[in-house]
Amino acid sequence: MSSVSPFRSPSEALPDRSVDFRTLAFRPIQFLGFWTAVLAPLAYPTVLLSGLDGQSLLFLLAGVFLANVLGLVLGRDYRADA
């Protein structure tokens, strides 16, 4: 005996899995943003212990901090649906 209802078409029985292009294009950016936010803090001790002079250290720390913040913003909803 079949469990398919004669009153519904097979396409109605399937869940809607349509994905728009914007979501599909933004998924790799979210992936990179998430992992940048996870791994960027690991660079802080390395930068601080590297022995750079004041100006170079400041620019490098600012760059790592900006990468961390950008990663937090872009990777915010990565795998939120899982």
Residue pairs with C-beta under 8 A, 6 or more apart in sequence:
4 10
4 13
5 13
29 74
30 74
30 75
30 76
30 77
30 78
31 75
31 78
32 71
32 74
32 75
33 70
33 71
33 72
33 73
33 74
33 75
33 76
33 78
34 71
34 74
34 75
34 78
34 79
35 71
35 75
36 67
36 68
36 70
36 71
36 74
36 75
37 68
37 71
37 72
37 75
38 71
40 64
40 67
40 68
40 71
41 68
43 64
44 61
44 64
47 57
47 60
47 61
47 64
48 57
48 61
50 57
52 60
